[in-house]
Amino acid sequence: MGATVKIKERTRPLVLPIAQIHNIQRKGTDSNLGVLYSQPFPSTRTGAIFNAFSYPTKISAEAEALFIACHTNIGDTILDPFGGSGTTGIATKLADSPTDSMKEIAAKMGLKPQWGPRKAVVYEISTIGCLLGKVMCNTPSHLFEFYATALLDTVKKAYGKLYQATDPKGNNGHVRYAIWSDVVRCPHCHETFRYSDVAVEDNPMRMHKEADCPLCGGRINTSDVERVTELVHDNKLGVDVMQKKRVLYKIYGETEGQNWSRFATDEDNQAYLDLVRELDLSDVPDYKIHWGELYRHGYHFGITHLQHFYTQRNVFVLSKLWKQIESYPAEIQDALKVFLLSYNSSHSTLMTRVVVKKDSKDFVITGAQPGVLYISSLPVEKNIFLGLRRKIKTFVEAFQKTESSNSVVEFRNESSTHIALEPKSVDYIFTDPPFGDFIPYSEINQINEAWLGIITDSTDETIINGSQGKSLLRYRDLMQQVFSGMSRVLSDDGKCTLVFHSAKAEIWRAIVDSYKQVGFESENVSMLDKKQFTFKQTNSNVTVKGDPLILLTKTHQECGPCRYVDDKTIANELINSSGGSTDKDDAVSNFSKYIMRCIENNVEITLDAKYFFR
């Protein structure tokens, strides 16, 4: 388990003024690290590498590459025990082939990174995450572009007619995307109609929480109104299944280069039923959904198998694209699979959604909400051929950024609770562990992994999850196992950058206790300043804006007497410094500062983020 830090008996808390705490001399090793941790480090959520594949809590590979190039020497070995979508592997490649933006940031911040090849070992328990990392680090751009284009051309020629539609003038065109609507029942007259008929108002576009029934005039709560269900035939299972009833609401298309939109008619809905009635879904994976923490009876009613997350048209087209990959060379098949999956759960399923912006004339079409399996009452069906065609350029640009690199990256699709590396063989660790109960990764990833036919074994998945029987105590034990392995394989003078995010004090304590128990101590603390935020970060009232960065080193000597500070004093002085504001931005900023100051001064974290929203 490595060196153990002795727990000191708690004495009477020592209350120090915030200014004195903040001015305690930071530890550091050189000017690069001093700069890196002296201010929030920018981490944009844009660019080809970031946009190629959506993955929960992903960080910028360019930002991480700067950390690698500043913490290590050419030829050093980097470890990431929680690889996620392979960012550390990509970053190690970029450390040898830096982008112009990386060089600009380094120059602007006064950093002197050592650009050059390294070696990285990346552990990732999820099947899709490990495959994604391998593909993003090892695919020739020209080979991918040729076969991805051929894939779409071949399957579209055979099945593109499935997206045919007539425009408002009666001419033949094709669907770009279509908005569907739940069917609801009025609690007063018991008649049924589309959810869109009562919830949506056009010009400007608005969504109503309450509205009048279009038939009897009775007042309706659009969120709670009964959703109608119906018995439909499942072409995959070969039986009738009960599902929520949905009908086409609005169709957006293109005819000879001109975009158009119109409201759907009864004829459109009948034509769609006739179109999909005989579709052969035999190439769709036979997969039953493993529901856990994300199941919601309301919008997941009737979703028991993979095909239920899609319209029948989209799941059929996706299955034919997937089948076609088998006809291409083995060395490009994984890249093509990742290409299809990059558009799968986020844009091909019923989780694709609309949003309404103030004073907009129409809906804004976007993808699935990251980190959840939410299906709205107005799901969107996108034309898969069009969406994938646009993504080819993004993937090509992403592959081009790393294909000239001489860095070597090894991905291991296994749990990091047992890191199989030689003692003291790693020079630097960069990792962002699962954020406690924030994201149930395996439950989300199954929508993609079902197509691969290999589902993640969640036995050692390091999360807090009631459905998996994993408590906070189990999470702490799993984290301690990983930290123990990290301590064993890290060189004596090696360092670890830990990125972590949680709004709960108990989860922060579990992380801090885990790394202290195996002989790590915090040397410096800063913030990864994300320029765009995830859905949960944007909409939660108790979250951290950006992710704290903790620089850990191995403890080399017995700890001296601990000094204790009342963490509420830290919190209250931060709140007072912002004028007692409970504005969301001020509150999340103060909570982030509170976490940083507690860690850098060895103060126990006892307050959740909600304390700062008083």
HELIX and SHEET records of a PDB file:
HELIX    1   1 ILE A   18  HIS A   22  1                                   5    
HELIX    2   2 SER A   31  LEU A   36  1                                   6    
HELIX    3   3 ALA A   48  ALA A   52  1                                   5    
HELIX    4   4 ALA A   61  HIS A   71  1                                  11    
HELIX    5   5 THR A   87  LEU A   94  1                                   8    
HELIX    6   6 ASP A  100  MET A  109  1                                  10    
HELIX    7   7 THR A  127  ASN A  138  1                                  12    
HELIX    8   8 SER A  141  TYR A  159  1                                  19    
HELIX    9   9 GLY A  160  TYR A  163  5                                   4    
HELIX   10  10 TYR A  195  ALA A  199  1                                   5    
HELIX   11  11 ASP A  266  VAL A  276  1                                  11    
HELIX   12  12 HIS A  297  HIS A  300  1                                   4    
HELIX   13  13 LEU A  306  PHE A  309  5                                   4    
HELIX   14  14 GLN A  312  GLN A  324  1                                  13    
HELIX   15  15 ILE A  325  SER A  327  5                                   3    
HELIX   16  16 ALA A  330  TYR A  343  1                                  14    
HELIX   17  17 ASN A  344  SER A  348  3                                   5    
HELIX   18  18 ILE A  384  THR A  402  1                                  19    
HELIX   19  19 TYR A  441  LEU A  452  1                                  12    
HELIX   20  20 SER A  458  ASP A  460  5                                   3    
HELIX   21  21 LEU A  472  VAL A  489  1                                  18    
HELIX   22  22 ALA A  505  GLN A  517  1                                  13    
HELIX   23  23 PHE A  535  ASN A  539  1                                   5    
HELIX   24  24 ASP A  567  SER A  577  1                                  11    
HELIX   25  25 LYS A  584  GLU A  600  1                                  17    
HELIX   26  26 ALA A  609  PHE A  613  5                                   5    
SHEET    1   A 8 PHE A  41  SER A  43  0                                        
SHEET    2   A 8 PHE A 520  LYS A 530  1                                        
SHEET    3   A 8 ASP A 547  LYS A 554 -1                                        
SHEET    4   A 8 LEU A 490  VAL A 499 -1                                        
SHEET    5   A 8 VAL A 426  THR A 431  1                                        
SHEET    6   A 8 THR A  77  ASP A  80  1                                        
SHEET    7   A 8 LYS A 119  TYR A 123  1                                        
SHEET    8   A 8 VAL A 408  ARG A 412  1                                        
SHEET    1   B 3 GLN A 164  THR A 166  0                                        
SHEET    2   B 3 ASN A 172  ARG A 185 -1                                        
SHEET    3   B 3 THR A 192  ARG A 194 -1                                        
SHEET    1   C 3 GLN A 164  THR A 166  0                                        
SHEET    2   C 3 ASN A 172  ARG A 185 -1                                        
SHEET    3   C 3 GLU A 226  ARG A 227 -1                                        
SHEET    1   D 4 GLN A 164  THR A 166  0                                        
SHEET    2   D 4 ASN A 172  ARG A 185 -1                                        
SHEET    3   D 4 ARG A 246  THR A 255 -1                                        
SHEET    4   D 4 GLN A 258  PHE A 263 -1                                        
SHEET    1   E 3 GLN A 164  THR A 166  0                                        
SHEET    2   E 3 ASN A 172  ARG A 185 -1                                        
SHEET    3   E 3 VAL A 380  LYS A 382 -1                                        
SHEET    1   F 2 VAL A 200  GLU A 201  0                                        
SHEET    2   F 2 ARG A 206  MET A 207 -1                                        
SHEET    1   G 2 GLU A 210  ASP A 212  0                                        
SHEET    2   G 2 ARG A 219  ASN A 221 -1                                        
SHEET    1   H 2 THR A 229  ASP A 234  0                                        
SHEET    2   H 2 VAL A 239  LYS A 244 -1                                        
SHEET    1   I 2 ARG A 353  VAL A 355  0                                        
SHEET    2   I 2 VAL A 364  THR A 366 -1                                        
END                                                                             
